[in-house]
Amino acid sequence: MKNTICTKTASAALCVAAAASLASCGLPLKQPVYTAATTASDATAEVLTTDVPAATSDTLADDAPASTGNPYEGFIEGFKKAVNEPQDAWYYGPDADPANVSDSGVGIAITGIWGDTFNYILYDMDKDGTDELFIGEEVTDQSEPRINILGVVTVADGKYKIVAAGWERSELSYLGGTNFYETGSSGANFHAASLYTYNTSKKSLDLLYTIEYEDQGNGTTSIELFEGENGKVKSNTASCKDKEAETKFDQAKKDASKDQNELLGKKWTKVSFK
């Protein structure tokens, strides 16, 4: 089984090509959200955290700019600086040193996908009393609205923690509740999609299912489904294939989308990089 779709370092290959090498499947070597290898270390322990300054409030008015009442003000200001003065292809937090981040550390892309502004919203998706920071926006695909995610950040033990991020070759969508859907490819012949759920105790995403499509070059396509267990891929051997795999994954996506997506129709805060 190949790696699931990455959410970190492909921008480095586009904008810092001389400094980054690609894996044999065409994806970058650094930072997948999860990989198919069952020997992968626990993602929770390796995600970088940075100190969060004290804040007087965990909420922010829809139209309000970043202020001292926003617990993510330090993260947002550091992100703006990182995009304006890029030292690396990824932003790991305001106090992080990219040189000391492990290969599996989660970062938000700072090159290749941003214009003059970005949007964010604060929302407590797991109802634990702490808002998560969602960087992204509501978009419409084939007349259907969805929440496109470029970064999700939470606070754990008083520190910022990047939960997940999407980028130009890996599209991450928030489905509602604590569920996420990711699609992407590592080339013309390989495409995949994954379902994740947010683990509120570990403050990280747990893999539920990954489905992979690979063109065999003879007019046929291999379709394989891999299941998650304890947040990781259960086995490198597909649990089912072809039509059965598609049917099972489609049902799992419907189940993951059953909760109301409370971010649809909400107003996001727009921030200028200037």
Residue pairs with C-beta under 8 A, 6 or more apart in sequence:
1 36
1 212
1 224
1 226
1 233
1 236
1 237
1 238
2 25
2 36
2 186
2 190
2 192
2 212
2 214
3 23
3 25
3 27
3 32
3 35
3 36
3 37
3 186
4 32
4 33
4 34
4 35
4 36
4 182
4 192
4 194
4 207
4 210
4 233
5 27
5 32
5 33
5 169
5 170
5 182
5 183
5 184
5 185
5 186
5 192
5 193
5 194
6 27
6 28
6 31
6 32
6 33
6 169
6 170
6 184
7 31
7 32
7 33
7 106
7 164
7 165
7 166
7 167
7 170
7 172
7 182
8 28
8 30
8 31
8 32
8 33
8 90
8 105
8 106
8 107
8 109
8 165
8 167
9 20
9 28
9 29
9 30
9 31
9 89
9 90
9 107
10 27
10 28
10 109
10 167
10 168
10 169
10 170
11 89
11 90
11 109
11 110
11 111
11 112
11 113
11 167
11 168
12 19
12 20
12 28
12 30
12 88
12 89
12 90
12 111
13 20
13 22
13 28
14 111
14 112
14 168
15 86
15 89
15 111
15 112
16 89
16 111
20 28
20 29
20 30
20 89
21 29
22 28
22 29
23 29
25 186
25 187
25 190
26 186
26 187
26 190
27 169
27 186
29 103
30 90
30 103
30 104
30 105
31 90
31 103
31 104
31 105
31 106
31 107
32 104
33 43
33 106
33 164
33 165
33 182
33 194
33 196
33 205
34 40
34 43
34 194
34 196
34 205
34 207
34 231
34 232
34 233
35 233
36 210
36 226
36 233
36 236
37 233
37 236
38 232
38 233
38 234
38 235
38 236
40 104
40 232
41 104
42 231
43 104
43 106
43 204
43 205
43 231
44 199
44 202
44 203
44 204
46 102
46 104
46 105
47 104
47 105
47 106
47 161
47 162
47 163
47 204
48 92
48 93
48 96
48 101
48 102
48 105
48 106
48 107
48 161
48 162
49 93
49 156
49 157
49 159
49 160
49 161
50 75
50 92
50 93
50 94
50 95
50 96
50 159
50 160
51 95
51 158
51 159
51 160
52 71
52 72
52 74
52 75
52 155
52 158
52 159
52 160
53 73
53 74
55 68
55 69
55 70
55 71
55 73
56 68
56 69
57 69
57 70
57 71
58 71
58 122
58 129
58 130
58 131
59 69
59 122
59 131
60 66
60 67
60 69
60 70
60 122
60 269
62 266
62 267
62 268
62 269
63 267
63 269
64 70
64 269
65 269
65 271
66 72
66 73
66 76
66 77
66 271
67 73
70 76
70 122
71 131
71 155
72 120
72 122
72 133
72 153
72 160
74 94
74 160
75 93
75 94
75 133
75 153
75 160
76 120
76 133
76 271
77 94
78 91
78 93
78 94
78 95
79 91
79 94
79 108
79 110
79 118
79 135
80 271
80 273
82 88
82 91
82 110
83 91
83 110
83 111
83 114
83 273
84 273
86 110
86 111
87 98
88 98
88 107
88 110
89 109
89 110
89 111
90 98
90 101
90 107
90 108
90 109
90 110
91 107
91 108
91 109
91 110
92 98
92 101
92 105
92 106
92 107
92 162
93 160
93 162
94 160
98 107
101 107
106 162
106 163
106 164
106 165
107 162
107 165
108 135
108 150
108 151
108 162
108 165
109 150
109 165
109 167
109 168
112 167
112 168
113 150
113 167
113 168
114 273
116 272
116 273
116 274
117 270
117 271
117 272
117 273
118 135
118 150
118 270
118 271
118 273
119 135
119 136
119 137
119 268
119 269
119 270
119 271
120 133
120 134
120 135
120 136
120 268
120 269
120 271
121 134
121 263
121 266
121 267
121 268
121 269
122 131
122 132
122 133
122 134
123 131
123 132
123 134
123 262
123 263
123 266
124 130
124 131
124 132
125 132
125 174
125 177
125 178
125 198
126 132
126 178
126 198
126 200
128 200
130 154
130 155
132 152
132 153
132 154
132 163
133 151
133 152
133 153
133 154
134 147
134 149
134 151
134 152
134 174
134 263
135 149
135 150
135 151
135 152
135 153
136 147
136 148
136 149
136 150
136 151
136 166
136 174
136 268
137 147
137 148
137 268
138 145
138 146
138 147
138 148
138 263
138 264
138 265
138 266
138 268
139 145
139 146
139 148
140 146
145 264
145 265
146 173
146 174
147 173
147 174
147 261
147 263
147 264
148 166
148 171
148 172
148 173
149 164
149 165
149 166
149 172
149 173
149 174
149 180
150 165
150 166
150 167
150 172
151 162
151 164
151 165
151 166
152 162
152 163
152 164
152 165
152 174
153 160
153 161
153 162
153 163
154 160
154 161
154 163
154 203
155 161
156 203
161 203
163 198
163 203
163 204
163 205
164 172
164 180
164 196
164 205
165 172
166 172
166 182
169 184
169 185
170 182
170 183
170 184
171 182
171 183
171 184
172 180
172 181
172 182
173 180
173 181
173 182
174 180
174 261
174 263
175 181
175 253
175 256
175 257
175 259
175 261
176 257
176 258
176 259
176 260
176 261
176 262
176 263
177 197
177 256
177 258
177 259
178 197
178 198
178 200
179 195
179 196
179 197
179 198
179 256
179 257
179 259
180 195
180 196
180 197
180 198
180 205
181 193
181 194
181 195
181 196
181 253
181 256
181 257
182 193
182 194
182 195
182 196
183 191
183 192
183 193
183 194
184 191
184 192
185 191
185 192
186 192
188 215
189 214
189 215
189 217
190 212
190 213
190 214
190 215
191 212
191 213
192 210
192 211
192 212
192 213
193 210
193 211
193 249
194 207
194 208
194 209
194 210
194 211
195 207
195 208
195 209
195 210
195 249
195 252
195 253
195 256
196 205
196 206
196 207
196 208
197 205
197 206
197 208
197 256
198 204
198 205
198 206
199 205
199 206
199 231
202 231
204 231
205 231
206 228
206 230
206 231
207 228
207 231
207 232
207 233
208 227
208 228
208 252
208 256
209 225
209 226
209 227
209 228
209 248
209 249
209 252
210 225
210 226
210 228
210 233
211 223
211 224
211 225
211 226
211 245
211 246
211 249
212 222
212 223
212 224
212 225
212 226
213 221
213 222
213 223
214 221
214 222
214 224
215 221
216 222
222 241
223 241
223 242
223 243
223 245
223 246
224 238
224 240
224 241
224 245
225 238
225 239
225 240
225 241
225 244
225 245
225 248
225 249
226 233
226 234
226 235
226 236
226 238
226 239
227 233
227 234
227 235
227 239
228 234
238 245
239 245
240 248
